[in-house]
Amino acid sequence: MAVRSAGDPRSRSRVPTASVRYEDESVREVPFSQLRLADFVVSVSWRRVRSVHGQAHYSGSYACATTGGHVVYESRLELARLLLADFDPSVRGIFAQPCWLAARVGARVRRHVPDFLLVMRSGTVRVVNVKPAERLTDPEVAEALAWPGELVEGHGWEYEIWSGADRVVLENVRFLAAYRRPGVVPKAAVERAWQEIEDGDQLAVAERHLAAGRPVHEARPAVMALLWSGRLTTDLSRPLSGESVLRRSA
């Protein structure tokens, strides 16, 4: 493995490479065929995301429940994909802008920074690029997204181009995300709700039962925390309401 600065002319070979940046500001470049998940331990995002007054795009840092740290994003669409990844119980790791790819494609050396790398509980690694659907019809954009996909899939990893999700599902997940962080809802309240909610209860029925004479809204956070964690599920393709049916996960 070589440690080089980005843009080093020696990286312009015919062998596709991946460069990963670390907390100490060093950059490790490896042939892409040798890239492993272990290379991302203590890595940081390739680019620094800064918010500047008047900038056209929407960027920031998201407090991620899956990683226990902050994950950067550079658009509202990226934030939406990040929220869904954080909510997905099959995802155990999230890296934003995980590396800088370089490869000779035809007569040109192409470079690309993927938006996210997701580590699945199954052991699968998924590289995700986020792009608005209307831009995918642009031949240049399509070409820029195609060669990284061929590289990633040839490596045995999954590749995803993501352009959005069902609006209702996304709004429900945004709402539940308010309850994602440990300590927001007392653990005792969450465990009591888990013990008392029965499979098939409607949300309103469960809240009234848990409230036990108190205002119903006081019982709601524990139920929402269980929905975020996946211990309870419901049909998120419909707006959350008192009629939402709760299901206990196995």
C-alpha positions as YAML, in Angstrom:
chain: A
units: angstrom
residues:
- id: 1
  name: MET
  ca: [0.00, 0.00, 0.00]
- id: 2
  name: ALA
  ca: [1.21, 3.48, -0.79]
- id: 3
  name: VAL
  ca: [0.47, 6.71, 0.99]
- id: 4
  name: ARG
  ca: [0.28, 9.55, -1.49]
- id: 5
  name: SER
  ca: [-1.37, 12.88, -1.92]
- id: 6
  name: ALA
  ca: [-4.47, 13.09, -4.10]
- id: 7
  name: GLY
  ca: [-3.64, 13.74, -7.70]
- id: 8
  name: ASP
  ca: [-0.15, 12.15, -7.58]
- id: 9
  name: PRO
  ca: [0.79, 11.47, -11.23]
- id: 10
  name: ARG
  ca: [1.92, 7.94, -10.31]
- id: 11
  name: SER
  ca: [-1.75, 7.06, -9.67]
- id: 12
  name: ARG
  ca: [-2.56, 7.60, -13.34]
- id: 13
  name: SER
  ca: [-1.87, 4.03, -14.34]
- id: 14
  name: ARG
  ca: [-4.10, 1.61, -16.11]
- id: 15
  name: VAL
  ca: [-4.80, -0.11, -12.80]
- id: 16
  name: PRO
  ca: [-7.95, 1.33, -11.11]
- id: 17
  name: THR
  ca: [-7.13, 2.71, -7.67]
- id: 18
  name: ALA
  ca: [-8.96, 3.85, -4.56]
- id: 19
  name: SER
  ca: [-7.60, 6.53, -2.22]
- id: 20
  name: VAL
  ca: [-8.87, 6.70, 1.36]
- id: 21
  name: ARG
  ca: [-8.31, 9.62, 3.72]
- id: 22
  name: TYR
  ca: [-7.71, 9.12, 7.46]
- id: 23
  name: GLU
  ca: [-8.11, 11.10, 10.66]
- id: 24
  name: ASP
  ca: [-4.41, 12.02, 10.69]
- id: 25
  name: GLU
  ca: [-4.81, 13.55, 7.18]
- id: 26
  name: SER
  ca: [-2.82, 10.78, 5.52]
- id: 27
  name: VAL
  ca: [-4.12, 9.29, 2.27]
- id: 28
  name: ARG
  ca: [-3.73, 5.62, 1.44]
- id: 29
  name: GLU
  ca: [-3.92, 4.56, -2.19]
- id: 30
  name: VAL
  ca: [-4.49, 0.92, -3.09]
- id: 31
  name: PRO
  ca: [-5.31, -0.92, -6.31]
- id: 32
  name: PHE
  ca: [-9.08, -1.15, -6.32]
- id: 33
  name: SER
  ca: [-8.89, -4.93, -6.62]
- id: 34
  name: GLN
  ca: [-7.17, -4.98, -3.21]
- id: 35
  name: LEU
  ca: [-9.60, -2.62, -1.46]
- id: 36
  name: ARG
  ca: [-11.13, -4.13, 1.65]
- id: 37
  name: LEU
  ca: [-13.64, -2.99, 4.22]
- id: 38
  name: ALA
  ca: [-10.82, -2.83, 6.78]
- id: 39
  name: ASP
  ca: [-9.30, 0.04, 4.77]
- id: 40
  name: PHE
  ca: [-12.14, 2.29, 5.95]
- id: 41
  name: VAL
  ca: [-11.51, 1.85, 9.67]
- id: 42
  name: VAL
  ca: [-10.79, 5.34, 11.15]
- id: 43
  name: SER
  ca: [-11.22, 6.86, 7.69]
- id: 44
  name: VAL
  ca: [-12.88, 10.23, 7.13]
- id: 45
  name: SER
  ca: [-14.92, 11.68, 4.29]
- id: 46
  name: TRP
  ca: [-12.87, 12.47, 1.22]
- id: 47
  name: ARG
  ca: [-14.11, 16.05, 1.02]
- id: 48
  name: ARG
  ca: [-14.70, 18.47, 3.84]
- id: 49
  name: VAL
  ca: [-18.29, 19.67, 3.78]
- id: 50
  name: ARG
  ca: [-18.73, 23.31, 4.65]
- id: 51
  name: SER
  ca: [-21.83, 25.46, 4.77]
- id: 52
  name: VAL
  ca: [-21.36, 28.87, 3.18]
- id: 53
  name: HIS
  ca: [-23.95, 31.63, 3.14]
- id: 54
  name: GLY
  ca: [-25.61, 31.80, -0.25]
- id: 55
  name: GLN
  ca: [-24.38, 28.42, -1.52]
- id: 56
  name: ALA
  ca: [-26.66, 26.72, -4.02]
- id: 57
  name: HIS
  ca: [-26.58, 23.25, -2.47]
- id: 58
  name: TYR
  ca: [-27.74, 22.05, 0.93]
- id: 59
  name: SER
  ca: [-25.04, 20.37, 2.99]
- id: 60
  name: GLY
  ca: [-24.51, 19.44, 6.59]
- id: 61
  name: SER
  ca: [-23.71, 16.76, 9.14]
- id: 62
  name: TYR
  ca: [-26.22, 14.19, 10.34]
- id: 63
  name: ALA
  ca: [-26.11, 12.62, 13.83]
- id: 64
  name: CYS
  ca: [-26.31, 8.97, 12.84]
- id: 65
  name: ALA
  ca: [-27.78, 6.35, 15.16]
- id: 66
  name: THR
  ca: [-26.17, 3.49, 13.22]
- id: 67
  name: THR
  ca: [-22.60, 4.77, 13.56]
- id: 68
  name: GLY
  ca: [-22.94, 6.76, 16.78]
- id: 69
  name: GLY
  ca: [-21.21, 9.68, 15.06]
- id: 70
  name: HIS
  ca: [-21.82, 12.30, 12.40]
- id: 71
  name: VAL
  ca: [-22.14, 11.56, 8.68]
- id: 72
  name: VAL
  ca: [-21.84, 14.36, 6.13]
- id: 73
  name: TYR
  ca: [-24.14, 15.00, 3.17]
- id: 74
  name: GLU
  ca: [-24.13, 17.55, 0.36]
- id: 75
  name: SER
  ca: [-27.78, 17.77, -0.70]
- id: 76
  name: ARG
  ca: [-31.29, 17.20, 0.59]
- id: 77
  name: LEU
  ca: [-31.48, 14.13, -1.60]
- id: 78
  name: GLU
  ca: [-28.33, 12.72, 0.00]
- id: 79
  name: LEU
  ca: [-29.80, 13.44, 3.42]
- id: 80
  name: ALA
  ca: [-32.92, 11.50, 2.45]
- id: 81
  name: ARG
  ca: [-30.85, 8.46, 1.45]
- id: 82
  name: LEU
  ca: [-28.86, 8.78, 4.65]
- id: 83
  name: LEU
  ca: [-32.02, 8.82, 6.77]
- id: 84
  name: LEU
  ca: [-33.29, 5.65, 5.10]
- id: 85
  name: ALA
  ca: [-29.93, 3.93, 5.59]
- id: 86
  name: ASP
  ca: [-29.91, 4.90, 9.26]
- id: 87
  name: PHE
  ca: [-33.45, 3.53, 9.64]
- id: 88
  name: ASP
  ca: [-32.67, 0.26, 7.82]
- id: 89
  name: PRO
  ca: [-31.91, -2.50, 10.36]
- id: 90
  name: SER
  ca: [-29.92, -4.40, 7.71]
- id: 91
  name: VAL
  ca: [-27.34, -1.59, 7.61]
- id: 92
  name: ARG
  ca: [-24.58, -1.70, 10.25]
- id: 93
  name: GLY
  ca: [-22.12, 0.85, 8.86]
- id: 94
  name: ILE
  ca: [-22.30, 4.08, 6.85]
- id: 95
  name: PHE
  ca: [-19.40, 5.97, 5.28]
- id: 96
  name: ALA
  ca: [-19.95, 9.21, 3.38]
- id: 97
  name: GLN
  ca: [-17.65, 10.03, 0.47]
- id: 98
  name: PRO
  ca: [-15.65, 6.93, 1.37]
- id: 99
  name: CYS
  ca: [-12.88, 7.16, -1.21]
- id: 100
  name: TRP
  ca: [-11.54, 8.73, -4.37]
- id: 101
  name: LEU
  ca: [-11.62, 6.39, -7.37]
- id: 102
  name: ALA
  ca: [-9.35, 6.71, -10.37]
- id: 103
  name: ALA
  ca: [-9.43, 4.50, -13.46]
- id: 104
  name: ARG
  ca: [-8.56, 4.67, -17.12]
- id: 105
  name: VAL
  ca: [-11.82, 4.47, -19.10]
- id: 106
  name: GLY
  ca: [-11.09, 4.32, -22.77]
- id: 107
  name: ALA
  ca: [-8.51, 7.00, -23.51]
- id: 108
  name: ARG
  ca: [-9.27, 9.04, -20.39]
- id: 109
  name: VAL
  ca: [-8.40, 8.84, -16.72]
- id: 110
  name: ARG
  ca: [-11.67, 9.21, -14.85]
- id: 111
  name: ARG
  ca: [-12.08, 10.13, -11.18]
- id: 112
  name: HIS
  ca: [-15.05, 9.83, -8.89]
- id: 113
  name: VAL
  ca: [-16.01, 10.12, -5.22]
- id: 114
  name: PRO
  ca: [-19.04, 7.93, -4.37]
- id: 115
  name: ASP
  ca: [-21.66, 9.45, -2.08]
- id: 116
  name: PHE
  ca: [-21.96, 6.59, 0.42]
- id: 117
  name: LEU
  ca: [-20.63, 3.17, 1.28]
- id: 118
  name: LEU
  ca: [-23.05, 1.01, 3.26]
- id: 119
  name: VAL
  ca: [-21.97, -2.05, 5.22]
- id: 120
  name: MET
  ca: [-24.78, -4.57, 5.51]
- id: 121
  name: ARG
  ca: [-25.24, -6.97, 8.42]
- id: 122
  name: SER
  ca: [-25.02, -9.79, 5.88]
- id: 123
  name: GLY
  ca: [-21.43, -8.75, 5.18]
- id: 124
  name: THR
  ca: [-22.27, -7.23, 1.81]
- id: 125
  name: VAL
  ca: [-20.82, -3.84, 0.92]
- id: 126
  name: ARG
  ca: [-22.95, -1.44, -1.13]
- id: 127
  name: VAL
  ca: [-21.65, 1.68, -2.86]
- id: 128
  name: VAL
  ca: [-24.35, 4.31, -3.38]
- id: 129
  name: ASN
  ca: [-24.47, 7.31, -5.69]
- id: 130
  name: VAL
  ca: [-27.31, 9.78, -5.24]
- id: 131
  name: LYS
  ca: [-28.54, 11.69, -8.27]
- id: 132
  name: PRO
  ca: [-31.90, 13.35, -9.14]
- id: 133
  name: ALA
  ca: [-33.89, 11.26, -11.61]
- id: 134
  name: GLU
  ca: [-34.08, 14.08, -14.15]
- id: 135
  name: ARG
  ca: [-30.29, 14.18, -14.40]
- id: 136
  name: LEU
  ca: [-29.94, 10.51, -15.21]
- id: 137
  name: THR
  ca: [-31.11, 11.16, -18.77]
- id: 138
  name: ASP
  ca: [-28.03, 13.31, -19.38]
- id: 139
  name: PRO
  ca: [-25.55, 11.09, -21.29]
- id: 140
  name: GLU
  ca: [-22.55, 12.64, -19.51]
- id: 141
  name: VAL
  ca: [-24.09, 11.99, -16.09]
- id: 142
  name: ALA
  ca: [-25.05, 8.45, -17.08]
- id: 143
  name: GLU
  ca: [-21.49, 7.77, -18.26]
- id: 144
  name: ALA
  ca: [-19.99, 9.27, -15.09]
- id: 145
  name: LEU
  ca: [-22.10, 6.91, -12.98]
- id: 146
  name: ALA
  ca: [-21.68, 3.83, -15.15]
- id: 147
  name: TRP
  ca: [-17.95, 3.16, -14.91]
- id: 148
  name: PRO
  ca: [-17.82, 3.25, -11.08]
- id: 149
  name: GLY
  ca: [-20.67, 0.75, -11.08]
- id: 150
  name: GLU
  ca: [-18.78, -1.64, -13.34]
- id: 151
  name: LEU
  ca: [-15.72, -1.28, -11.12]
- id: 152
  name: VAL
  ca: [-17.66, -1.89, -7.89]
- id: 153
  name: GLU
  ca: [-19.70, -4.82, -9.16]
- id: 154
  name: GLY
  ca: [-16.60, -6.41, -10.66]
- id: 155
  name: HIS
  ca: [-15.12, -6.26, -7.15]
- id: 156
  name: GLY
  ca: [-18.04, -8.30, -5.79]
- id: 157
  name: TRP
  ca: [-19.75, -5.36, -4.08]
- id: 158
  name: GLU
  ca: [-23.19, -3.96, -4.77]
- id: 159
  name: TYR
  ca: [-23.78, -0.70, -6.62]
- id: 160
  name: GLU
  ca: [-26.83, 1.53, -6.30]
- id: 161
  name: ILE
  ca: [-27.89, 4.71, -8.07]
- id: 162
  name: TRP
  ca: [-30.57, 6.28, -5.88]
- id: 163
  name: SER
  ca: [-32.95, 9.02, -7.01]
- id: 164
  name: GLY
  ca: [-35.57, 9.15, -4.29]
- id: 165
  name: ALA
  ca: [-38.18, 7.23, -2.32]
- id: 166
  name: ASP
  ca: [-41.92, 7.27, -1.78]
- id: 167
  name: ARG
  ca: [-42.79, 10.65, -0.27]
- id: 168
  name: VAL
  ca: [-45.00, 9.25, 2.49]
- id: 169
  name: VAL
  ca: [-42.41, 6.67, 3.55]
- id: 170
  name: LEU
  ca: [-39.72, 9.32, 3.67]
- id: 171
  name: GLU
  ca: [-41.85, 11.72, 5.72]
- id: 172
  name: ASN
  ca: [-42.68, 8.96, 8.18]
- id: 173
  name: VAL
  ca: [-38.99, 8.09, 8.57]
- id: 174
  name: ARG
  ca: [-38.12, 11.79, 9.03]
- id: 175
  name: PHE
  ca: [-40.67, 11.95, 11.84]
- id: 176
  name: LEU
  ca: [-39.42, 8.78, 13.53]
- id: 177
  name: ALA
  ca: [-35.81, 9.97, 13.27]
- id: 178
  name: ALA
  ca: [-36.52, 12.44, 16.07]
- id: 179
  name: TYR
  ca: [-36.52, 9.39, 18.39]
- id: 180
  name: ARG
  ca: [-33.40, 7.70, 17.00]
- id: 181
  name: ARG
  ca: [-30.78, 8.68, 19.55]
- id: 182
  name: PRO
  ca: [-30.29, 6.74, 22.81]
- id: 183
  name: GLY
  ca: [-31.47, 8.68, 25.83]
- id: 184
  name: VAL
  ca: [-34.02, 10.81, 23.98]
- id: 185
  name: VAL
  ca: [-36.68, 8.51, 25.43]
- id: 186
  name: PRO
  ca: [-35.96, 6.94, 28.85]
- id: 187
  name: LYS
  ca: [-35.01, 3.30, 28.42]
- id: 188
  name: ALA
  ca: [-37.44, 2.23, 31.13]
- id: 189
  name: ALA
  ca: [-40.33, 3.82, 29.25]
- id: 190
  name: VAL
  ca: [-39.31, 2.08, 26.02]
- id: 191
  name: GLU
  ca: [-39.05, -1.31, 27.72]
- id: 192
  name: ARG
  ca: [-42.41, -0.87, 29.44]
- id: 193
  name: ALA
  ca: [-44.02, -0.08, 26.09]
- id: 194
  name: TRP
  ca: [-42.38, -3.13, 24.54]
- id: 195
  name: GLN
  ca: [-43.77, -5.35, 27.27]
- id: 196
  name: GLU
  ca: [-47.31, -3.98, 27.10]
- id: 197
  name: ILE
  ca: [-47.99, -3.39, 23.40]
- id: 198
  name: GLU
  ca: [-49.64, -6.39, 21.76]
- id: 199
  name: ASP
  ca: [-49.19, -7.47, 18.18]
- id: 200
  name: GLY
  ca: [-52.01, -5.93, 16.11]
- id: 201
  name: ASP
  ca: [-52.72, -3.00, 18.44]
- id: 202
  name: GLN
  ca: [-53.67, 0.22, 16.73]
- id: 203
  name: LEU
  ca: [-51.35, 3.09, 17.59]
- id: 204
  name: ALA
  ca: [-54.09, 5.08, 19.33]
- id: 205
  name: VAL
  ca: [-55.11, 2.07, 21.43]
- id: 206
  name: ALA
  ca: [-51.52, 1.39, 22.45]
- id: 207
  name: GLU
  ca: [-50.95, 5.01, 23.44]
- id: 208
  name: ARG
  ca: [-54.10, 5.18, 25.57]
- id: 209
  name: HIS
  ca: [-53.15, 1.96, 27.33]
- id: 210
  name: LEU
  ca: [-49.61, 3.15, 28.05]
- id: 211
  name: ALA
  ca: [-50.79, 6.59, 29.16]
- id: 212
  name: ALA
  ca: [-52.93, 5.03, 31.92]
- id: 213
  name: GLY
  ca: [-54.82, 8.24, 32.58]
- id: 214
  name: ARG
  ca: [-52.01, 10.62, 31.68]
- id: 215
  name: PRO
  ca: [-52.15, 12.77, 28.55]
- id: 216
  name: VAL
  ca: [-51.80, 10.42, 25.58]
- id: 217
  name: HIS
  ca: [-48.95, 12.41, 24.05]
- id: 218
  name: GLU
  ca: [-46.76, 11.51, 27.02]
- id: 219
  name: ALA
  ca: [-46.84, 7.84, 25.97]
- id: 220
  name: ARG
  ca: [-46.09, 8.49, 22.30]
- id: 221
  name: PRO
  ca: [-42.27, 8.86, 22.39]
- id: 222
  name: ALA
  ca: [-41.75, 5.31, 23.66]
- id: 223
  name: VAL
  ca: [-43.85, 3.90, 20.82]
- id: 224
  name: MET
  ca: [-42.01, 6.03, 18.25]
- id: 225
  name: ALA
  ca: [-38.65, 4.88, 19.62]
- id: 226
  name: LEU
  ca: [-39.74, 1.25, 19.19]
- id: 227
  name: LEU
  ca: [-40.82, 1.96, 15.62]
- id: 228
  name: TRP
  ca: [-37.50, 3.62, 14.83]
- id: 229
  name: SER
  ca: [-35.53, 0.70, 16.26]
- id: 230
  name: GLY
  ca: [-37.58, -1.81, 14.28]
- id: 231
  name: ARG
  ca: [-38.80, -3.68, 17.32]
- id: 232
  name: LEU
  ca: [-42.25, -2.52, 16.28]
- id: 233
  name: THR
  ca: [-43.22, -2.12, 12.63]
- id: 234
  name: THR
  ca: [-46.17, -0.65, 10.78]
- id: 235
  name: ASP
  ca: [-47.14, 0.21, 7.22]
- id: 236
  name: LEU
  ca: [-45.06, 3.31, 6.49]
- id: 237
  name: SER
  ca: [-46.47, 3.66, 3.00]
- id: 238
  name: ARG
  ca: [-49.44, 5.35, 4.71]
- id: 239
  name: PRO
  ca: [-49.20, 8.43, 6.95]
- id: 240
  name: LEU
  ca: [-48.72, 7.49, 10.60]
- id: 241
  name: SER
  ca: [-51.99, 7.89, 12.48]
- id: 242
  name: GLY
  ca: [-53.97, 6.50, 15.37]
- id: 243
  name: GLU
  ca: [-55.21, 3.79, 13.00]
- id: 244
  name: SER
  ca: [-51.72, 2.51, 12.18]
- id: 245
  name: VAL
  ca: [-51.49, -1.16, 13.12]
- id: 246
  name: LEU
  ca: [-48.42, -2.10, 15.17]
- id: 247
  name: ARG
  ca: [-46.62, -5.38, 14.64]
- id: 248
  name: ARG
  ca: [-44.07, -6.87, 16.99]
- id: 249
  name: SER
  ca: [-40.85, -7.99, 15.33]
- id: 250
  name: ALA
  ca: [-39.79, -11.56, 15.85]
...
